[in-house]
Amino acid sequence: MPDAVSFPDQVAHLATLAPALLSRALRTGGRYGDLFYERTIHHRVTWRQQAHPAKTEPPRHDQRGWRVEGVGFHVLGAAAAGFAATATLAPDDLAATAEAASAQLGQAAAARKAASLRALSMGRSAPFDAPDAVSLLEKAALVQAAAEAALSLDACVSRVEVAYQDRMRRALIATSEGALRAVVSMLFGLRVEVVLAVGSDTVRGCAETGGAGGFGQAFAYPPEAVARAAVEQARRLVDARPLRPGTMPVVLAGGWGGVWLHEAVGHLLEADTLSSGEAPFAGRRDEVVASPAVTLYDDATLPGGRGTQAFDDEGTPAARTTLIEDGVLRHYLTDGRTAHQLGLPRTGNARRQDYRHPPLPRMTNLLLAAGNAAPGDLIAGVADGLYVAAVGRGRVAPDGRFAFDVLEGYRIEHGRCTTPVTGLRIVGRGPEVLGNVVGIGRDLQVETARGLCEKAGQVVPVSLGMPTVLIRAMQVERGSG
């Protein structure tokens, strides 16, 4: 159903109301306030099919779409912050919501007036094949093509699951400092998971594609190719064996292999973590915190990144921020609140899941800079260790202790990858592992097909970039694999 009010018309309407609404948000003396309007359309299509030697069960599939739309008010005071949101855009409801945010500051300072808004700055426009301009039927056909391809590739495929999802987000940010920004972002992803039944054993394989562009980008890596990659991974793991746990050299493949950097290093460099008693990087700017080979940066301007944005969710222009340079800690990631508290510049990393949440300092696209080594040479230098080709999701504790599952790994013997291994988990502590990086490849790979980061109950899309990396010693344990 077409929108009753177009996004540009809604932006124009809210822009006329915003100065007065933001002044209401500052009525208790807040030093800063913002209005964040969002209209986001989500779609999801799934397909599950169980195959048997004698018959094929009918597939189960689901198609659905949903909308997230409303306005959030965020206000900062001398020592506290206020936030309130509404899904109702009537002027009286917006005014009441602005006042509700202001009341949370718990202060009675003199009211301030918001600055006049400057001309609208537009981040990007939606392409003709934006995800919300494509029918669910076309998306369902993409999913079905992937499922049918997976089932046809190998008679041992006993189950296939395919999931497609996309998000089309349009947002307006108006601030009490006079900024007026409109941003458009889009995401899509296709994931295929297969189960191979080989004798009495079952083996899983999965593959994904995706990006931050229009629907046509889905065909740059066709659904049949995604299905083939999932089946081929499962085939490689048919002969997988356990590996004895212990501390050993580990070579991590690039791209999504950088999840440990995101979990165990990147989060610790988000400025709101620095007040924690367990924060290992607090107060260490311009100190050596990693191997000299390590240069780590967060780049919100990266073309095609899942976290790429023209402006952050407080209207600050996107930027590339060098976090660690040649092993030395240079910067933290900030939003407006932490920048003010710590006397640091805003880095353009204020992000929120949607209008119902206040912004927090968050990573966008975290990348480890490429080194000079040939990836094969990194493996050749290991007498006995582990090569990690594919990893699962990571977890991290406040002190930097992390864990991630190995989905596809190979034992390294005398400088060669030999037996596939499974059922492993790698654990460690980020600040310690940074010092154990002894080799970085020149093959930087950026993962844009997946990447969701959860923090404080909010989920935002991110990308990871990493070359092949050799770490002198990591703790390898038995896990889910």
C-alpha positions as CSV (number, residue, x, y, z in Angstrom):
1,M,0.0,0.0,0.0
2,P,1.5,3.4,-0.9
3,D,2.4,5.7,1.9
4,A,-0.2,8.3,2.7
5,V,2.6,10.9,3.2
6,S,5.8,10.5,1.2
7,F,9.1,10.6,3.0
8,P,10.2,14.0,1.5
9,D,6.9,15.5,2.5
10,Q,7.2,14.2,6.0
11,V,10.7,15.5,6.2
12,A,9.5,19.0,5.1
13,H,6.7,18.9,7.7
14,L,8.9,17.8,10.6
15,A,11.6,20.4,9.6
16,T,9.0,23.2,10.2
17,L,8.1,21.7,13.6
18,A,11.6,20.7,14.8
19,P,13.0,24.1,16.2
20,A,10.0,24.5,18.5
21,L,10.1,20.8,19.5
22,L,13.8,20.9,20.2
23,S,13.4,24.0,22.3
24,R,10.8,22.0,24.4
25,A,13.4,19.3,24.8
26,L,15.8,21.9,26.2
27,R,13.3,23.5,28.5
28,T,15.0,22.1,31.7
29,G,18.4,23.4,30.6
30,G,19.7,20.6,28.3
31,R,22.8,21.6,26.4
32,Y,22.0,19.5,23.3
33,G,19.0,17.8,21.8
34,D,18.0,15.9,18.7
35,L,14.9,14.7,16.9
36,F,15.3,11.4,15.0
37,Y,12.5,10.5,12.6
38,E,12.7,7.1,10.9
39,R,10.7,5.2,8.3
40,T,12.1,1.7,7.8
41,I,10.6,-1.2,5.8
42,H,11.8,-4.8,6.6
43,H,11.2,-7.9,4.5
44,R,12.0,-11.5,5.3
45,V,11.5,-14.7,3.2
46,T,12.5,-18.1,4.5
47,W,12.4,-21.6,2.9
48,R,12.9,-24.9,4.7
49,Q,12.8,-28.3,3.0
50,Q,13.6,-31.8,4.3
51,A,14.6,-34.3,1.6
52,H,14.4,-38.1,2.2
53,P,15.6,-41.0,0.1
54,A,12.1,-42.1,-0.7
55,K,10.3,-38.8,-1.0
56,T,10.7,-35.0,-0.7
57,E,8.6,-33.2,1.8
58,P,6.8,-30.1,0.7
59,P,8.8,-27.0,1.5
60,R,7.8,-24.7,4.4
61,H,8.2,-21.1,3.6
62,D,7.2,-17.8,5.1
63,Q,7.0,-14.3,3.6
64,R,6.5,-11.2,5.7
65,G,7.2,-7.5,5.8
66,W,6.9,-4.9,8.6
67,R,7.4,-1.2,9.2
68,V,9.1,0.7,11.9
69,E,8.2,4.4,12.0
70,G,8.2,7.1,14.6
71,V,10.2,9.9,16.3
72,G,12.7,9.8,19.2
73,F,13.9,12.8,21.2
74,H,17.3,12.6,22.8
75,V,18.6,15.3,25.1
76,L,21.8,15.8,27.0
77,G,22.2,17.7,30.3
78,A,25.1,18.5,32.5
79,A,25.2,15.1,34.1
80,A,22.3,13.0,32.7
81,A,20.5,12.2,29.4
82,G,16.9,11.9,28.5
83,F,15.1,10.0,25.8
84,A,11.5,9.4,24.8
85,A,9.9,8.1,21.6
86,T,6.5,8.1,19.9
87,A,5.0,6.2,17.0
88,T,2.3,8.9,16.7
89,L,3.4,12.0,14.6
90,A,0.6,14.3,15.6
91,P,2.0,17.7,16.8
92,D,0.6,17.4,20.3
93,D,2.1,13.9,20.8
94,L,5.5,15.1,19.4
95,A,5.5,18.0,21.9
96,A,4.6,15.8,24.8
97,T,7.4,13.3,23.9
98,A,9.9,16.1,23.7
99,E,8.9,17.3,27.1
100,A,9.1,13.8,28.5
101,A,12.7,13.5,27.3
102,S,13.5,16.8,28.9
103,A,12.0,15.9,32.2
104,Q,14.4,12.9,32.6
105,L,17.4,15.2,33.0
106,G,16.3,15.8,36.6
107,Q,17.5,19.4,36.6
108,A,15.8,22.8,36.7
109,A,18.3,24.9,34.9
110,A,17.3,27.8,32.7
111,A,15.6,26.8,29.4
112,R,17.6,27.0,26.2
113,K,16.4,27.7,22.7
114,A,17.3,25.5,19.8
115,A,19.3,27.1,16.9
116,S,17.6,27.7,13.6
117,L,17.9,24.8,11.3
118,R,20.3,25.1,8.4
119,A,19.5,23.8,4.9
120,L,18.8,20.1,4.5
121,S,21.8,17.9,3.8
122,M,20.9,14.6,2.0
123,G,23.2,11.6,2.4
124,R,22.1,9.6,-0.7
125,S,19.0,8.8,-2.7
126,A,17.3,5.5,-3.1
127,P,18.1,3.6,-6.3
128,F,15.4,2.3,-8.7
129,D,15.8,-1.3,-7.3
130,A,15.7,-0.3,-3.6
131,P,14.6,-3.3,-1.5
132,D,11.2,-1.8,-0.7
133,A,10.5,-1.2,-4.4
134,V,10.8,-5.0,-5.2
135,S,7.9,-7.3,-4.7
136,L,8.0,-10.2,-2.2
137,L,7.3,-12.5,-5.1
138,E,10.6,-11.6,-6.7
139,K,12.4,-12.2,-3.4
140,A,10.6,-15.5,-2.9
141,A,11.8,-16.6,-6.3
142,L,15.4,-15.8,-5.3
143,V,15.0,-18.0,-2.2
144,Q,13.4,-20.8,-4.1
145,A,16.1,-20.8,-6.7
146,A,18.8,-21.2,-4.0
147,A,16.9,-24.0,-2.3
148,E,16.3,-26.0,-5.5
149,A,20.0,-25.6,-6.5
150,A,21.2,-26.9,-3.2
151,L,18.9,-30.0,-3.4
152,S,20.0,-30.7,-6.9
153,L,23.8,-30.5,-6.3
154,D,24.2,-33.6,-4.1
155,A,22.0,-36.6,-3.4
156,C,23.3,-36.5,0.2
157,V,21.6,-33.2,0.9
158,S,19.0,-34.1,3.5
159,R,17.9,-30.6,4.5
160,V,18.1,-27.1,3.2
161,E,17.3,-23.8,4.8
162,V,17.3,-20.5,2.9
163,A,16.7,-17.1,4.4
164,Y,16.5,-13.7,2.6
165,Q,16.1,-10.4,4.5
166,D,16.3,-6.8,3.6
167,R,16.0,-3.4,5.2
168,M,15.2,0.0,3.7
169,R,15.8,2.8,6.1
170,R,15.0,6.5,5.7
171,A,15.8,8.9,8.5
172,L,15.8,12.5,9.4
173,I,18.0,14.0,12.1
174,A,17.4,17.6,13.4
175,T,19.6,18.9,16.2
176,S,19.5,21.8,18.6
177,E,22.8,22.9,17.1
178,G,21.0,23.6,13.7
179,A,21.9,20.5,11.8
180,L,19.3,19.0,9.5
181,R,20.2,15.7,7.8
182,A,18.3,13.1,5.8
183,V,19.9,9.7,5.2
184,V,18.9,6.6,3.3
185,S,20.5,3.2,3.8
186,M,19.6,-0.3,2.6
187,L,20.7,-3.8,3.3
188,F,20.0,-7.3,2.0
189,G,21.3,-10.7,2.7
190,L,20.8,-14.3,1.5
191,R,21.9,-17.3,3.6
192,V,21.9,-20.9,2.6
193,E,22.5,-23.7,5.1
194,V,22.5,-27.4,4.1
195,V,22.8,-30.7,5.9
196,L,24.5,-33.6,4.3
197,A,23.6,-37.1,5.5
198,V,26.7,-39.3,5.0
199,G,26.2,-42.7,6.5
200,S,25.1,-42.2,10.1
201,D,26.7,-38.8,10.3
202,T,25.4,-35.4,9.3
203,V,27.5,-32.4,8.2
204,R,26.5,-28.8,7.9
205,G,27.6,-26.2,5.4
206,C,26.6,-22.6,5.0
207,A,27.2,-19.7,2.7
208,E,26.0,-16.1,2.5
209,T,25.9,-13.1,0.2
210,G,24.6,-9.6,0.7
211,G,25.5,-6.0,0.8
212,A,24.3,-2.5,1.2
213,G,22.9,-1.8,-2.2
214,G,19.8,-2.4,-4.3
215,F,18.2,-5.7,-5.0
216,G,20.1,-6.1,-8.3
217,Q,23.2,-6.6,-6.3
218,A,21.9,-10.0,-5.2
219,F,22.6,-11.3,-8.7
220,A,26.3,-10.3,-8.6
221,Y,26.7,-13.6,-6.6
222,P,23.7,-15.6,-7.9
223,P,21.6,-17.7,-5.5
224,E,22.7,-20.9,-7.2
225,A,26.4,-19.9,-6.5
226,V,25.5,-19.4,-2.8
227,A,23.9,-22.8,-2.7
228,R,27.0,-24.4,-4.3
229,A,29.3,-22.7,-1.8
230,A,27.2,-24.1,1.1
231,V,27.2,-27.7,-0.3
232,E,31.0,-27.5,-1.1
233,Q,31.8,-26.5,2.5
234,A,29.7,-29.4,3.8
235,R,31.6,-31.8,1.5
236,R,35.0,-30.5,2.8
237,L,33.9,-31.2,6.3
238,V,32.8,-34.8,5.8
239,D,36.2,-36.1,6.8
240,A,36.7,-33.6,9.7
241,R,38.3,-34.9,12.8
242,P,38.7,-33.6,16.4
243,L,41.8,-31.6,17.2
244,R,43.5,-32.0,20.6
245,P,42.9,-28.8,22.6
246,G,45.7,-26.6,23.7
247,T,47.7,-23.4,23.0
248,M,49.0,-23.2,19.5
249,P,49.8,-20.9,16.6
250,V,46.6,-19.9,14.7
251,V,46.2,-18.6,11.2
252,L,42.9,-16.8,10.7
253,A,41.4,-16.3,7.2
254,G,40.5,-12.7,6.3
255,G,37.1,-11.1,6.1
256,W,34.7,-12.5,8.7
257,G,37.7,-14.0,10.5
258,G,38.1,-10.6,12.0
259,V,35.1,-11.1,14.3
260,W,37.5,-11.4,17.3
261,L,38.8,-7.9,16.6
262,H,35.3,-6.6,16.6
263,E,34.3,-8.3,19.7
264,A,37.4,-8.2,21.9
265,V,39.1,-5.0,20.7
266,G,36.6,-2.8,18.9
267,H,34.0,-2.8,21.7
268,L,36.7,-1.8,24.2
269,L,37.5,1.3,22.1
270,E,33.9,2.5,22.2
271,A,34.1,5.4,24.6
272,D,31.2,4.4,26.8
273,T,33.2,1.4,28.0
274,L,36.0,3.5,29.3
275,S,34.4,4.1,32.7
276,S,34.3,0.4,33.5
277,G,36.7,-0.8,36.1
278,E,37.7,-3.6,33.7
279,A,38.3,-1.4,30.7
280,P,41.9,-2.3,29.6
281,F,42.3,0.6,27.1
282,A,41.2,3.4,29.4
283,G,43.7,6.2,29.7
284,R,46.1,4.6,27.3
285,R,46.1,6.9,24.3
286,D,49.5,7.2,22.6
287,E,50.7,4.0,24.4
288,V,51.7,0.8,22.8
289,V,48.8,-1.7,23.1
290,A,49.5,-4.1,20.2
291,S,52.2,-5.6,17.9
292,P,53.8,-2.9,15.7
293,A,52.2,-4.8,12.7
294,V,48.7,-3.8,13.8
295,T,46.9,-0.7,12.4
296,L,43.1,-0.8,13.1
297,Y,40.6,1.7,12.0
298,D,36.8,2.2,11.8
299,D,35.6,3.6,8.5
300,A,32.1,4.8,8.2
301,T,32.8,6.1,4.6
302,L,33.8,2.6,3.2
303,P,31.9,2.1,-0.1
304,G,29.4,-0.7,0.3
305,G,29.9,-1.3,4.0
306,R,27.0,-2.4,6.1
307,G,27.9,0.3,8.6
308,T,28.5,3.0,6.0
309,Q,26.6,6.2,6.5
310,A,26.9,9.8,5.3
311,F,26.0,11.0,8.9
312,D,25.7,9.3,12.1
313,D,22.4,9.2,14.1
314,E,23.2,12.5,15.7
315,G,23.9,14.2,12.4
316,T,27.7,14.2,12.7
317,P,29.4,13.6,9.3
318,A,30.8,10.1,8.8
319,A,34.6,9.7,9.1
320,R,37.4,7.2,9.1
321,T,39.0,7.0,12.6
322,T,42.3,5.4,13.2
323,L,42.1,3.5,16.5
324,I,45.5,1.8,16.6
325,E,48.4,2.9,14.5
326,D,51.5,0.7,14.2
327,G,50.6,-0.8,17.6
328,V,49.9,2.6,19.3
329,L,46.5,3.5,20.6
330,R,45.4,6.8,18.9
331,H,41.6,7.3,19.3
332,Y,38.4,6.1,20.8
333,L,34.9,6.0,19.1
334,T,32.6,8.6,20.5
335,D,29.1,10.0,20.3
336,G,28.0,13.4,21.5
337,R,27.6,12.4,25.1
338,T,31.0,10.6,25.6
339,A,32.8,13.2,23.5
340,H,31.6,15.9,25.9
341,Q,32.4,13.8,29.0
342,L,35.9,12.9,27.9
343,G,36.9,16.1,26.1
344,L,37.3,14.3,22.8
345,P,36.1,15.1,19.3
346,R,33.0,13.5,17.9
347,T,34.0,10.7,15.6
348,G,30.6,10.2,13.9
349,N,29.9,6.9,15.6
350,A,26.5,7.7,17.3
351,R,24.3,4.8,16.2
352,R,20.9,3.5,17.3
353,Q,18.9,0.4,16.3
354,D,15.9,2.6,15.5
355,Y,13.9,5.6,16.7
356,R,12.9,3.8,19.8
357,H,16.4,3.8,21.2
358,P,18.9,6.5,22.2
359,P,22.2,6.6,20.3
360,L,25.4,5.0,21.6
361,P,29.0,5.0,20.4
362,R,29.2,2.0,18.0
363,M,31.6,0.6,15.4
364,T,30.6,0.9,11.8
365,N,33.1,-0.9,9.5
366,L,36.1,-2.2,11.5
367,L,39.2,-2.9,9.4
368,L,42.7,-4.2,10.1
369,A,45.1,-2.7,7.6
370,A,46.8,-5.1,5.2
371,G,50.4,-6.1,5.8
372,N,53.1,-7.3,3.4
373,A,53.1,-11.1,3.8
374,A,51.9,-13.6,1.3
375,P,49.0,-15.6,2.9
376,G,50.7,-18.9,2.0
377,D,53.9,-17.9,3.7
378,L,52.1,-17.3,7.0
379,I,50.8,-20.9,6.9
380,A,54.2,-22.2,5.7
381,G,55.9,-20.8,8.8
382,V,53.8,-22.9,11.2
383,A,55.1,-26.3,12.2
384,D,52.0,-27.4,14.2
385,G,48.9,-25.3,14.5
386,L,45.4,-24.5,13.2
387,Y,44.1,-22.7,10.1
388,V,40.7,-21.2,10.6
389,A,38.8,-20.8,7.3
390,A,35.4,-19.9,8.7
391,V,34.2,-18.8,12.1
392,G,30.8,-18.4,13.7
393,R,29.5,-15.6,15.9
394,G,31.7,-14.2,18.7
395,R,31.1,-13.3,22.3
396,V,33.0,-10.9,24.5
397,A,33.1,-10.0,28.2
398,P,33.7,-6.4,29.6
399,D,37.4,-7.2,30.3
400,G,38.0,-8.3,26.6
401,R,37.8,-12.0,27.1
402,F,36.3,-13.5,23.9
403,A,35.2,-16.8,22.4
404,F,34.2,-17.8,18.9
405,D,33.4,-21.1,17.2
406,V,35.4,-22.6,14.4
407,L,33.0,-23.6,11.6
408,E,35.7,-24.8,9.2
409,G,39.3,-25.4,10.2
410,Y,42.3,-27.4,9.2
411,R,45.3,-28.7,11.1
412,I,48.6,-27.2,10.0
413,E,51.4,-29.7,9.9
414,H,54.9,-28.8,8.8
415,G,53.7,-25.7,7.0
416,R,50.8,-27.3,5.2
417,C,47.0,-27.5,5.8
418,T,46.1,-31.2,6.2
419,T,43.1,-32.7,8.0
420,P,39.8,-30.7,8.3
421,V,38.9,-30.3,12.0
422,T,35.7,-29.5,13.7
423,G,34.1,-29.1,17.2
424,L,36.5,-26.2,18.2
425,R,36.2,-22.9,20.0
426,I,38.9,-20.3,20.3
427,V,39.1,-18.2,23.5
428,G,41.4,-15.4,24.6
429,R,41.6,-11.9,25.7
430,G,41.8,-9.2,23.1
431,P,44.5,-6.9,24.5
432,E,46.8,-10.0,25.0
433,V,46.1,-11.4,21.5
434,L,47.0,-8.0,19.9
435,G,50.5,-8.4,21.2
436,N,50.8,-11.9,19.7
437,V,50.1,-10.9,16.1
438,V,53.3,-11.8,14.3
439,G,52.2,-11.8,10.6
440,I,49.6,-9.9,8.5
441,G,48.8,-10.8,4.9
442,R,48.4,-8.4,2.0
443,D,45.0,-9.9,1.1
444,L,42.6,-7.6,2.9
445,Q,39.0,-8.9,2.6
446,V,35.9,-7.0,3.6
447,E,32.9,-9.0,4.7
448,T,29.6,-7.2,3.7
449,A,27.3,-10.1,3.4
450,R,26.7,-10.4,7.2
451,G,27.4,-8.6,10.4
452,L,25.1,-7.6,13.1
453,C,26.3,-6.2,16.4
454,E,24.3,-6.3,19.7
455,K,25.1,-4.0,22.5
456,A,22.9,-2.8,25.4
457,G,19.9,-4.4,23.7
458,Q,20.4,-2.7,20.4
459,V,21.3,-4.4,17.1
460,V,23.0,-2.5,14.3
461,P,24.6,-3.7,11.0
462,V,28.4,-3.7,10.7
463,S,31.1,-4.9,8.4
464,L,34.5,-6.4,9.2
465,G,37.7,-6.3,7.2
466,M,40.8,-8.3,7.8
467,P,43.7,-9.9,5.9
468,T,45.0,-13.3,6.7
469,V,46.6,-13.1,10.2
470,L,49.1,-15.3,12.0
471,I,48.8,-15.2,15.8
472,R,51.7,-16.7,17.8
473,A,49.5,-18.5,20.3
474,M,45.8,-18.8,21.0
475,Q,43.8,-21.1,23.3
476,V,41.9,-23.7,21.3
477,E,39.2,-25.6,23.2
478,R,36.5,-28.2,22.4
479,G,33.3,-26.4,21.4
480,S,30.2,-26.6,19.3
481,G,32.2,-26.2,16.0
